[in-house]
Structure formats: C-alpha cells, structure tokens
Amino acid sequence: MAEKIEIKQLEARALGTEDLKRIWSTLFQESNASTFLSWPWIKAMLKTCGDDTLILVATLNVKTVGCGIVSFTKGINTKKAFLHRSGKQELDQVWTEYNDFLLHKDYVKEARLALIDYCVANLQWNEFVIGASCKDAVSAFKLHPLIERTEWLSQCFYVNLVNYKSDSDYLASLSRNTRYQIKRSLKEFNDLGTLSIERADSTETALSWISDAAPHHIKRWTGTRVGSGFTNPQFVQFHERFIRNAFEQDMIDILRISAGDNIISYLYNFVEGPIIRFYLSSNVYENDASQARPGLVAHFLAIRYYLNAGKKIYDFMGGESRYKLSLSDSSRPIELVRFYRDNFKNKLLNKARVFKSSFRRTASLDVLANTQVILSGGSLSKRITGPTYDRGIIAQLNFSERGECTYDIKVEYSGQGDTLHENTNRVFKSASVTSNNALLVPTETTIKKYDLTNFNLLQSISHPTFNDIHHVIQKGNIIYAVNTGRDEVIKLDEHGQILDYFPTVSGLLSRPRKEDYRLIPSTKPHIAHPNYCFELDNEVWVTRCDFMDAIKLSDPNERIFIGDNLVHDGVLSQSVLMFTTVNGLIKCYDARTRRHTNEVNLAKLSPHIRGWYRGICALNKRLVVVGVSALRSSKRVMDSAQSSQLLVVDLVDHKIVSRVDLSPIGLDAIFGVIKL
C-alpha cells in the first residue's frame, strides 16, 4: 500500500523564522521552483503577511515533500485565502509569478494534490486566490467542485538560447522590422559612445543602481494601468530586503547598459542556474539618441551577454508587451484564478451575476436599433503575386429594431485612375466624417471625399509624398493625413495644398522628397508607424503603433503611453479616450487627467477569434463597436480560417454583446468603423 502524504498546519508566528528557513531552504534545493519560491523572496514576503497566516508542510514518512504559505483576509460575510500573497494590493504589487506550492521534484503531483485537497477540506475560506501561475499549479483545484473565475490571463514569452550559436544567429531569427529597429538603435547609441553592459558586483552597488533606476521607471509608468512600483514604499522596502537576502547568493543580476558615459537602461533579473528571468527594467530616455529604442537594445545586449555565458533560457515572464513578442521564440500561458466554494450562497450570487449581466446585455442592445455604421477596409487578393489587398470596400451596416444586421456595399476601389505601383494595396484605410456630411477616407496614395447621402465622389487628393496613408481627419478648413510610409502627419488645406509636415519621431531625418512615393509599394520597416489622428483639447494627436503611445503634433514631448502591444486607433468619446491594440485590448483613459481608467481584453473574451483588432467607435457611454480583421499569411502567423468580425462590446460588464460575421461582404481587413 502506498504511503500517504501527511499535512501539518502551523501558524507562522508559532514556527520560528530559523525553523521555517531550514525547512524551506532544504526543500527549495530539492525542487524545480523559481526564485519567487526561494527563501529570500519568501522571507521578504512574510514581512507583509498578517497574523492570520498558516504554514502548510507536507511530509512523506519523515521527508518534507511540500510547503505552502496561506494568508487570509476577511470581509463582510466572506473570507479569502491567498497562496504566497498577502491579499492587500499595495503589498502584492511585487507580483509573484510562477506561483505554486513549493514541491519536491520527485513528488510534484502527489504533494501538490495533497496540499490542495487539504486546503479545500480543512481550511475555512469562501474564495481561494492562486496566481500568477502556470496551468499545472491551477489544474488540481479543478478536481474539486469549485466555481472558477479567471481574473488575469496572459503569456510568458521566452527565448531558447540553446537554439542560437551566436547573437548574429539570434538576430537573424527576428522579424525584419525588429532587426531594423535593433540595428538602427545600436548605431545611434554607438555614436554616443561604446556600448557596454555591467553587472553590479556587490549588494550595495545593486541597491544603488536600483535607486538610480527608480526615477526613470516612475517617469515612464506613472499614470499607466500598471503604474510604477517605485512610488509604493512597500514595493521599495520589499526589494531592498530581497536584494540584501539574495544578491550574495548569486540569485540576482542587476545590469547597467551604457553608451560611453550615457546610461541607457537598468535590468533587474533573477538567476536560476541556466535560466534567466527578467523581472524589471528602467530605461533612460533623456539621451541624445532620439530615434533609438533603449529597452530593445538593453534586452538584445542582455540576451547576447547570457548567450555568451552559456545560459539556456531568457524568460520575459508574464505580460504581452510588444517587445516581448518581438524578441521571443516561445511562450506559455499564465493566469491568476479565483476559486469559490460551490455552496448555496455562491450559487445564488453567481446566478445573480448572470441575470444582471443578461439584463444589462438585453437592455444595452436596444441602442443598436436603427443604428447605421460605416466600415472601410479591403478584400484579400487570391493571387500569389501582386498586392495583398486588391479591392477597397466602403460598406454600410444597418441594425434593425431587433438588432438584426443588413449590409450594403457603397463604394468599391480598384486603384483605376490613381498613381500607384502595381503591388500597392487597393484598400481603404481609416475614415472620418466632416462637418458638412462628407466621408473622408484614404487609400494608400490618395485622399477621397464622398457625399454621404449618395456616396458620389466629391474630391480626390494625391501628392508624390503620399505613401501608405492610414487615416485622415478635417478640423475646420484644415485636413490632417497620417502618412505612415514616411512616419509623418501632413497638414493640408481643404483644396489639398500641403501646408506643413509633422514628423512623428523627434530628430528624424526625413526621406528625400524628390521621388514619387506613390510608386513605391512599401517603405517598411517604419520607425514609429503612425496610425490614427484624434482631437484632444482642440489639439491634434496621433497614435504611434511601434512606440505604443500617442503624441501631440504641436508638442511631441507631450505623450500618452499606452503600452501592451501595437496601438492603432485613438477615439475621444465624451470624456473618455479609447485606444485599440491589434492584439485585442481596448484601453480607456480619462481625457482630462489622461490616466488609465478601464481596460477590456477582447482576445480573452473571445479566444476563438483570431485576427487584428482595429477600428473602434462609441455607440454610447458603455457600448463600442470594434472591427477584427482576418489574419493573413506572415512569417509568424499562418492564414486563419477565421473571417473578419464586427464586435459590439460592453465596456462596463466587459462583455461581447453582439457579433457580426463580415465574410458575406468580402471585407477581410477593417480599418475604419464610424457610427452615422
């Protein structure tokens, strides 16, 4: 008969620190756990835990095979349990990843299951929170009759260093655009001085560099959704304790990257033998290298540094930021999950939530009645050679009183009569409506104006400088066109005469204007890839896809950092700024304070839909319409059978309340979504 694993429950204050250190440190050496379960991290964490904290110890015979620390918080008629977290937001900002019970490597499944069984059967809680964790740590909870709710779902991106013989080999594996960004940035930083990477050689130096990094981190992240931990004294104190406990044990690398005397970036990494886990960076943007990407360069140099040191994995950990996706070659999911007791009370609450959401959905759909939406985009070419999109489409969608949708194609565009290369895409990009009821919509080389009553062409504007125009708006008698192919916004009068150019990268050396850019099918890779103009406080702003932000044309130093992935649209609706990222985020900001206020992850709400999310308009304060373009073949993503979609999204309940399949229209790429 197999021996049974026994669980002992001890109060943290009753078990002395030295006894716990001995048990924990011994088990950690016999585990495959990450730094987040090491004794230095746990010791620093225990300082934040209250009196209501338990130590669970799993033993097989006399051998310790598992440990866990469970903290509790109490609310009105509820008690929450947290694994290796305090349950208090300001204390948990340190954000433990790869969270799990500490498990002996020879008894991982048995010990984990025994500990979870004990937590479910013997501990008093109404809600158990675990994460951020990988699938194995969470799945054993699902063996019990619990109600599950995923609060956060993301990917951990990483680089398999063993796949590359050298940094040149690694660089060659990246996309063309990423290689270009890295090489250009390396050159610009090298002009400031020789690039170097240093490792802090003592605990005091490590603490000093972290202190130096803090102001730059605060400047970059304050006002964003994630914020800067360095504004939180609890976060700062935690890492001071952790670094003092762990640095001399070679568990931490604090790296400083410089170009001559100019500091570019600081990296805070965890060292787990052959595995490097990137925890935090602080990039310096005050250098004269205005076009360079300090974060991209810092990670590339760090990857080269660890590749030469014989490391096997460079792990970016959780979060789907653009640079992680660009630099990694692998990923795995990670999530934070809440489990609730499957009792009468929770069932009743769950039914109430479902009923409430259902009622809100039904009520909110009323706003769709008799709504008309204009879509602009294009149809994928079926030819092997030539343009990717061979037909531009403007379509009108009409919603009936019952929310049923019909469509009508108003304009089709083949490029006939326009100046363009044979391989230039025939597609309509993002449109806007003028004050005199006209539709302004660009192709890649022209700006078209249509009468919205009959869709007759009123005006066509084209200049040799036009290349890959993405959006156009009219402010009074002035037209602003986002000329993506030249990383600029062009200012024109209403007759189409160019008045001014606004480069979207400070200090950018403009491409010469002698040639006709309409005859160049593509100028990629772009540096900023501007996408979309919007008005804020009577000023014109533009989103920058690759910089994941928006800047004011009259003062590019004034910016809204959006982050997380490639930014596309920026739309002001009443007092809310809404941005889309192509990986499926709707990010909302207060227009006055420019602080992040809300976020909806459409990729999480609709994991079965694969595509590029771009094009957004507001129907009212809570309902928005978002376009999802069908994927096309690329180096990293193969063709998807998924057709393009139009999603009606509730920003309050974080629900997709309606969905329209656009395949009957042939509109594979959606750029513009406008409510009439």
Secondary structure, DSSP 8 states (H G I E B T S, - for coil): -----EEEEEETTTS-HHHHHHHHHHHHHTB---GGGSHHHHHHHHTT--SSEEEEEEEETTEEEEEEEEEEEEETTEEEEEESS-S-TTTGGG---S---EEBTTSHHHHHHHHHHHHHHHS--SEEEEEEE-HHHHHGGGGSSEEEEEEEEEEEEEEEGGG-SSHHHHHHHS-HHHHHHHHHHHHHHHHHS-EEEEE--SHHHHHHHHHHHHHHHHHHHTTSSS--GGG-HHHHHHHHHHHHHHGGGT-EEEEEEEETTEEEEEEEEEEETTEEEEEEEEE---SS-TT--HHHHHHHHHHHHHHHTT--EEEEEE---HHHHHH-SEEEEEEEEEEEE-SHHHHHHHHHHHHHHHHHHHHHHGGGTT-EEEEEEEEE--SSSS-SEEEEEEEEEEE-TTS-EEEEEEEEE--TTS---TTS-B---B-EE-TTSEEEEE-SS-EEEEETTT--EEEEE--TT--SEEEEEEETTEEEEEEGGGTEEEEEETTS-EEEEEESSTT-----SSS-GGG-S---S-SS-EEEEEEETTEEEEEETTTTEEEETTEEEEEEE--SS-EEEEEEETTEEEEEETTSEEEEEETTT--EEEEEEHHHH-TT--SEEEEEEESSSSEEEEEEE-----SS----S---EEEEEETTTTEEEEEEE-GGGT--EEEEEEE-
